[in-house]
Amino acid sequence: MRVLVCGLLVLAVLTGCGGAPAGDPDPAAGGGSTTAGKVRERETVIATCMKQKGFAYTPSVAGPARVEAEPAEYGAMKADRAKNGFGVFSAIVYPKPRETRAPDPNQATIDALSGSARAAYVKTMNECRVTALRQVDGLKVTSVADYQDQMSTEIENIDKSLDGDPKLLELAAPFAECLKSKGERVPSARPLALSARGMTVWGEQADRLAKAGKVTAEAARPYLAKEIRSALADLECGKDFYAVFIPQQRRLTNEARVKYGFQER
């Protein structure tokens, strides 16, 4: 799982491409009161900045997207995997309605512009958002592209930290061997790869089926049953590994999310 990859998508609003996709983390999504306060402060700075430059801007403080907590305790993980496996075919068998989010109030303004006027508005909004990130969050960013680059580097550093952690490497070796002994495919024994192995392997299977046509819930059920068996075997083999990996990944993730203006999870 990547820490802020989805977070990068929210920058579409900075370039005038529309609001954040439903379900994606949003810097304007308030978590606790401190986070919500910062969001309001950022939006106020942006609105003031835009007004000073001759543009209308409506502060946007959207509510947080509902995010299902990832189970970390063994019993919760086992119960979840017994129903959903790794979450690949269960998404087909038990489809969930797509969440929607209120559109950015400034998108209508952007959409009404064209040509040089639209380009000027978006350029100014990006500049004002960068000003807000620097002023409110203390980020040393020079542009939206710089903000993206810094988050990408943060992702890489977290990945390197997890993959190079001595304790995780120690636990990963027997985890991988146990999986192989159960006939499970193990493309890599690195900690990150092991943590995402099930989603990767079963995601590839789902992709192969999808190429032959739309996969119905009925057609997906036999695959889900196999995926569940695989997921439970994975959990048994990786019980000790996940007990260390998940809390460590979550800690690093939340530190990065707070640093770059997202809510904790």
N, C-alpha and C positions, 0 to 999 in steps of 0.2 A: 504494500500500500504506500502510495506516495503522500507525503504530508501536505503539501500546498499546491499540488498540480491542479486540482479543481479550482483552488483559490485564484490561480492565474486567469481562469476564464472570466472572472468577474471584471477584469480589466477591459472587457469588451465595452462596458458602459463608458469607459474613459475615452474610447476612440469612436464613440457614436454608433456602435454596432447594435445597440439595444441593451435591455436589462440583463441581469445575471440569470443564467438558466435556473429553472426551478430545482431546488434541492442542493444547489451549489453553495458553498460558504460565501458570505458576503460581508465585506468590511462594514457595510451599513446595517448588519444584523446585530441587534443588541443582545448581549448575553446577560451578565450580571449588571448591577447598577453602574459600576465603574466603566465597563465596556460601553454601555448605552450612553453614559455621559460623554465619553470620548467621541462617540459617533456624532452626537449632537454638536459637540464643539467643532469637529472637523467640518460638518455640513455648514455650520454658521460661518466658519472661516472661508469656505468655498463661496457661499452666497455673497459675503461681503466683498471678496476679491472680484467676483464676476460683476457685481454692481459697480465697483470702482472702474472697471474696464468697459462699462456700458452694456452689459448683457444681463438679461433676466435669468434667475436661477432659483428654483424652489428646493429648499433643504429636504433631503429624503432620509428618513430614519425608518427603515423597514423592520418588521418583526423578524425574529430568527426563524430560519427554516427548521422544520422538525427533523431531528436526526436521531435515528434509532441507535441506542447505545450498543457498542460492541461488547459482548460478554467477555469478561476477563477471568472470572472465577470458574474453576473446573466444572462444577455442577451445572452452572448456567450455560457454559460452552457445550457441554454434552447434550443438554436438553435442546439447545438451538440446532446443533448438528444432526440430532436424531430426527428433526423435522425438515431442516433446510439444507443439509449437507454443507457444501461450501458456499451456497447461495447462487449457484449458476442455474440449474434446471428448476429450482424452486421458484425462481422469478417468472418462469413460464407456467408452472403448475399452479402457483398461488400469486397471480399478478396483482400488483397494487396500483391504485389510481395514481396518476401522475400529479404531484403537488404543483400548485400554481402560486405565483407570487404577484403581488400588485406591481404593475409596471412602474418604472422610474418616472416620476412626475415630469422630468425634463425631456423625456424621449419625444413627446409630442412637439416640443419646441424645435428639437433637432430635426425631426422628420419634416417639419414645415419649411425648413430652409433648404437651399440648394446651392450648388456651385461654391463660389468663394465665401458666401455668407455662412454656409454650413461648415466649411473648413475652418473659418475664423472662430466660430463658436466652439467647435470641438477642441481646437488648439488652445484656446483660452481656458476652457474647462479643464483640460489636462494640466495646464500650467498651474491653475488654482488648486487642483487636487494635490499636486506635488507640494505646493506651498503648505497645504493643510497637513499632509503627512509629515513634513519637516517640522512644522510649528507645534502640532498637537502630539504626534507620536515620537518626535525626536529622531526621525529617520534621516540619514544623510543621503538623500536621493536627489538626482538632478533632472530626472525625466521619468515618464511612465516606463520606457524601455529599461532604464536603469533599475527601477523598482522591480520589474520582471526578472532582470538578470540577478539581482540580489536574492530574490526568493528562490530562483533556480539553484543558485550556489548554496543556499541554506538547505535545500532538499538534498543536494549532493553530499553536503557535510554530514547530515543526519544519516544518510545511507551508509556513508563510510564509517561513521561512528558505530552503527549497529553491526555492520559486516566485520568490523575489526575488533569488536569487544571480546576480550579473552574468555569471559564466562560463557557468552553466547556461542563462541566457536567450540568451546569444550562440550557444551550441551548439544550442539548441532551434529557432531560426528555420530554419536550413538542414535540420535533421532533419525538420521539418514539411513544408517545401517538397519535399524528396526523396520523402516518403511520398505527397504529393499527385500528384507526377509519375508515380508507380507505380500510381495509381488507388486508393490507400488512403484510407479515410475518416478525417479528422482533426477531431474535434469541437472540440478546443482545442489551441493551441500552447504552453500553459504547461507548464513542466517536469514537474510532478506528473501532469498530465493525459496528457502524452505517455508517461510511464513506465508508466502504467496503461491506455493506449489499447487495446492488444490485448486485454487481459482484459475491458475494458468492451465493446468492439465485438463480440467473439465470445461474450461472456457474454449479450449481448442476443439474439444469434442462437440460442443454446441455450435461452434463456427462451421465445422464440417457438415453437420446436419442442416444448418441454415442455408448452406450453398445449394442444397438439393431442394430447397423450398421452405416455406414457412413451417416452423415447428409448432404443432398444436400442444395444448396441455395434455391431451390423452397420449400423444406420441412421446411426450417428455417424461411421463411417469416412470416407465421402466428405467430410464437413464437416471432419474432422481433417486430411485431405490439403490442403484449401484453407487451413485455419488455419495449417498448417505453412509453406506458401508465403508467407502473409502475415507470419508470425513471422520468417522468414528475411529477407524484404524489410525488415521493421522493424529487424532487427539491423544489416543492411548500412547502412541510412540513418542509424541512430543509434549506430553504432560509437563515435564520438568522444564523443557525449553520454553513453552508458552508462558509459564509462571514467571519467567524472568523477562522474556522478550516483550510481552504486551505492556506491562507497566513502564518499561524503559522507553518503548516506542511512544507511548502515550505522553510521557513526561516531556520528551524531546519535541513531540508534535505540538503540544500546548505552549511550550516556551516559544516556538517559532510562530505559532498563530498569534499569540499576544504581541510579539515583537512587530509583526507586520499588519496589525490592525484587525485581525479576525477574532471571533469568539472562541473560547476554549471548548473542548469536547471531552 
